[in-house]
């Protein structure tokens, strides 16, 4: 592998790392997570494209990689939706449930 693509990828990864660190300190509220996830996706795409040699593979391998990425995105979306819409037992349903074993008294 030639040295130039490796150096350009390393430089792009360092720029994205600086962008991640910079976005961490920005006062942008909830958007910080979305920005950092987008930067992380860009880093992963660079690594997959160059170091896993996806750019030199055939269309079937690229299709499988895109399918895996889409399934991962769908799964992450479902996890975020589940976390967002699940009721919080500490604020909406009273005290947290107590195990029946925790209320037993042990007799000597």
Steps between C-alpha positions, in 0.01 A plus 500: 500500500629844413600740774294797379150351566616387845627845589187669368281263698707558812472876450122475450469287815700758698279782368190303597651433844556874546142562387373250757697665778388844385134395483521369855561847635241684289192622690250347257298281736354178364647553152842407634411130496380510141810687385734259679316198358524646150873554544539145633311368196737691271803354679361148470422554131859611434641195673263259324561660162880498517624240748237236433557563128133549424585738215670220305232235562224406262144623511368198692739556791412870503131412503551267798696768686226756430236251617688436824533875555130558440404219739728648763340841447150351532598317818651815652186696410281241669715505813480879519123490447461234770705704743311818418146363522541257791343637819738588778394317817665758725300797372179368345405186686586566860780324682703230329376144537631311800601140475297262718825356628608842629196528731540162669630481848745230585433321825798380699 
